[in-house]
Amino acid sequence: MSILKCILKLKLQYKIVLLVLAVSICWVCSGIFVYRRPEIISFSESIPSVRVKKYYSQNKVVYRSVVGEVNALQLAEITSEVSGKVTSLLINSGDAVNKNAVILAVEENDKAEQLKQAQAILKQRQLEYEVSRALYKKGYRSEVQDNAAFAALQSAYADVKKAHINFNNTKIRAPFTGYVDKVNVQVGSFVNFGQVIAKIVNFNQFKVVVNVSTKDAEMLQLNSSSNVILSNGKVFKGIVSFISKIANPQTKTYTVEVTVKNDENHFVTQGMMSNVELLVGQFKAQKVSSSLLSLNDAGEIGLKIVNDDNTVEFITVEIIDDDSYGNVWVINLPEVVNLIILGHEYSKVGTKVHVVT
C-alpha cells in the first residue's frame, strides 16, 4: 500500500509515464507466453507435366534443289588444217549442218598434183620391190638390197597418205551434226594452219553442271534420276553422270554433272541457267516442327522423347529436308516415338514426368 500511496502522491505527468511503461511490459510478456503451432516444411517436389504426341516414321524421298548451268555435250572449234585462201563458204552462222558436210574450201594450189606425184612414185616403188623380191629369191640380190627396196616402198605409202590428207584438208567438214554458232572467215580471206574457222554445237544431248555440298555429294549416286527445269520453263528428266571427288578450293563444293536428252529438240543454249532437283535418297523419317529441336551438352541436335517408363530421353537426329512451314524431316528416331511437344525446354533427361496427351 505504501507503494500505491507514493504513486498517488506523484504529479500527473509522472503517473502517465508509469502507466505507459506498465502497458508496454504487459504487451511484450504476452508474446512470450503465446503457444505457436510449429510450421511443417515439405521437401517433396511435384513431378513436372509434359505434353507428348505420337509420331510415326514415313517413307520420304528427298530431292536437293540446286542451280546449274547448261553445257553442250558436243561443242567444238573447227580449225583449218592447211594455210591458204578461202575459195568457197558453204554455211552461215546459225545454220544446221550434218556430220562430214563441207563447211568451206581452201585453195588447193598444187596439193592435187602432189597427190598424183606421190601415187605415181608409189606405183614405181611397188614394181621395184616386186623385181627385188624375185631376184632375192633366185640369189641375184642381197638381203640388204631387198630390205632397201622394201623401205622405199613403205616411204612411198607414207607420202601418198600425207599428200591425200593435205588434199582433203582443203575441204573443212563438220565433225558432227549440229548448229554452226559463228563463222569467223569469209570468201577471199586467208586462213593459217590452226586458225579457228567456226564453232559448232549440238544440243540433242546436254549436261547441266551444278555444285553441291560434301554431305549431298556423299549421298548422291551415279545414274540416279533428277529433274531439270530450264530458265525458259522447259522441264527434262536427267541422270547423274559425274560426281567429282575433288572439292573446289574456294567454295569447298563438289561438281556434279547431270546428262539430259533433248529428243524433241527444244531450244537450249550454252550457259543457260537451270534449276536441278537431285535425288538424294529415300529414307524412313519423321516430320516435326523445327521448334522442338534442342541441343545436348555435346552440342548435338536432337529431340526429347518420353519412353515407356515415363522417363525423358534425348535422341540425336539428322535433318535431311525441310519445308517452307518451319518443319524438318529427321532420321534416327524409332519408327514410333512419343515426342515431347510442350515442356521440352524444362524437362531434364533422365527424370520422370507426368504425361499429358
Residue pairs with C-beta under 8 A, 6 or more apart in sequence:
7 15
7 18
10 18
47 352
47 353
47 354
48 343
48 346
48 347
48 351
48 353
48 354
49 343
49 353
49 354
49 355
49 356
50 306
50 312
50 340
50 342
50 343
50 344
50 347
50 353
50 354
50 355
50 356
51 340
51 341
51 342
51 343
51 356
51 357
52 305
52 306
52 338
52 339
52 340
52 341
52 355
52 356
52 357
53 338
53 339
53 341
53 357
54 336
54 337
54 338
54 339
55 286
55 288
55 333
55 336
55 337
55 338
55 339
56 286
56 335
56 336
57 284
57 285
57 286
57 333
57 334
57 335
57 336
58 284
58 285
58 286
58 287
59 282
59 283
59 284
60 282
60 283
60 284
60 285
60 287
60 320
60 321
60 329
61 279
61 281
61 282
62 279
62 280
62 281
62 282
62 283
62 320
62 321
62 329
63 226
63 227
63 277
63 278
63 279
63 280
64 212
64 216
64 277
64 278
64 280
65 275
65 276
65 277
65 278
66 210
66 211
66 212
66 275
66 276
66 278
67 210
67 273
67 274
67 275
67 276
68 208
68 209
68 210
68 228
68 258
68 273
68 274
68 275
68 276
69 208
69 209
69 210
69 271
69 272
69 273
69 274
70 206
70 207
70 208
70 230
70 268
70 269
70 270
70 271
70 272
70 273
70 274
71 206
71 207
71 208
71 209
71 270
71 271
72 201
72 202
72 203
72 206
72 207
72 270
73 202
73 205
73 206
73 207
73 259
74 176
74 178
74 200
74 201
74 202
74 205
75 199
75 200
75 201
75 202
75 270
76 175
76 176
76 199
76 200
76 201
77 196
77 198
77 199
78 103
78 172
78 174
78 175
78 196
78 197
78 198
78 199
78 200
79 194
79 195
79 196
79 197
80 106
80 169
80 172
80 191
80 192
80 193
80 194
80 195
80 197
81 165
81 169
81 172
81 193
82 106
82 111
82 166
82 169
82 170
82 193
83 106
83 190
83 191
83 192
83 193
84 106
84 107
84 109
84 170
84 190
84 191
85 106
85 107
85 188
85 189
85 190
85 191
86 104
86 105
86 106
86 107
86 185
86 186
86 187
86 188
86 189
86 190
86 191
87 105
87 106
87 107
87 187
88 104
88 105
88 187
89 103
89 104
89 183
89 185
89 186
89 187
90 101
90 102
90 103
90 104
90 105
91 97
91 101
91 103
91 104
91 180
91 183
91 198
92 180
92 183
93 180
93 181
93 182
93 183
93 198
94 179
94 180
94 181
95 179
95 180
96 177
96 178
96 179
96 180
97 103
97 174
97 177
97 178
97 179
97 180
97 200
98 174
98 177
99 174
99 175
99 176
99 177
100 173
100 174
101 173
101 174
102 171
102 172
102 173
103 172
103 173
103 174
103 180
103 197
103 198
104 172
104 185
104 197
105 170
105 171
105 172
106 169
106 170
106 171
106 172
106 191
107 170
108 167
108 170
111 163
111 166
111 167
111 170
112 167
114 163
114 166
114 167
115 160
115 163
115 164
115 166
115 167
117 163
118 156
118 159
118 160
118 162
118 163
118 164
119 160
119 163
121 156
121 159
122 153
122 156
122 157
122 159
122 160
124 156
125 149
125 152
125 153
125 155
125 156
126 153
126 156
128 149
128 152
128 153
129 149
129 150
129 152
129 153
132 141
132 145
132 146
132 149
132 150
133 146
133 149
135 141
135 146
136 142
136 143
136 145
136 146
172 197
174 180
174 200
175 200
176 200
176 202
177 202
177 204
178 200
178 201
178 202
178 203
179 200
179 201
179 202
179 203
180 198
180 199
180 200
181 198
181 199
181 200
181 201
182 198
182 199
183 197
183 198
184 196
184 197
184 198
185 191
185 195
185 197
185 198
191 197
201 270
203 262
203 265
203 268
203 269
204 261
204 262
204 263
204 265
205 259
205 260
205 261
205 262
206 259
206 260
206 262
206 268
207 241
207 257
207 258
207 259
207 260
208 228
208 238
208 257
208 258
208 260
208 274
208 276
209 255
209 256
209 257
210 255
210 256
210 257
210 258
210 276
210 278
211 248
211 251
211 253
211 254
211 255
211 256
212 220
212 253
212 254
212 256
212 278
213 253
213 254
214 247
214 252
214 253
214 254
216 278
216 280
217 243
217 244
217 254
217 256
219 280
219 281
220 240
220 243
220 256
220 278
220 279
220 280
221 240
221 279
221 281
222 240
222 241
222 242
222 243
223 239
223 240
223 241
224 239
224 240
224 278
224 279
225 237
225 238
225 239
225 279
226 237
226 238
226 239
226 240
226 258
226 276
226 277
226 278
226 279
227 235
227 236
227 237
227 238
227 276
227 277
228 235
228 236
228 237
228 238
228 258
228 260
228 274
228 275
228 276
228 277
229 235
229 236
229 274
229 275
229 276
229 277
230 236
230 268
230 272
230 273
230 274
231 272
231 273
231 274
232 267
232 272
234 266
234 267
234 268
236 260
236 261
236 262
237 260
237 261
238 258
238 259
238 260
238 276
239 258
239 259
240 256
240 257
240 258
240 278
241 257
241 258
241 259
242 255
242 256
242 257
243 254
243 256
244 254
244 255
244 256
245 254
246 254
247 253
247 254
248 254
248 255
256 278
258 276
258 278
262 268
280 320
281 320
283 320
283 329
283 331
284 331
284 335
285 320
285 321
285 329
285 330
285 331
286 329
286 330
286 333
286 337
287 327
287 328
287 329
288 303
288 327
288 328
288 330
288 339
289 326
289 327
289 328
289 341
290 322
290 326
290 327
290 328
291 326
292 303
292 304
292 339
292 340
292 341
292 344
293 301
293 302
293 303
293 317
293 328
294 301
294 302
294 303
294 304
294 314
294 344
294 345
295 301
295 302
296 302
296 314
296 316
296 349
300 316
301 316
301 317
301 318
301 319
302 314
302 315
302 316
302 317
303 314
303 315
303 317
303 330
303 333
303 339
303 340
303 344
304 312
304 313
304 314
304 339
304 340
304 344
304 347
304 349
305 312
305 313
305 314
305 315
305 333
305 337
305 338
305 339
305 340
306 312
306 313
306 338
306 340
306 353
306 355
307 313
307 338
309 352
310 352
310 353
310 354
310 355
311 350
311 351
311 352
311 353
312 340
312 347
312 348
312 349
312 350
312 351
312 353
313 349
313 350
314 349
315 332
315 333
315 337
316 332
317 330
317 331
317 332
317 333
318 330
318 331
318 332
319 328
319 329
319 330
320 329
320 330
320 331
321 328
321 329
322 328
322 329
338 355
340 347
343 353
347 353
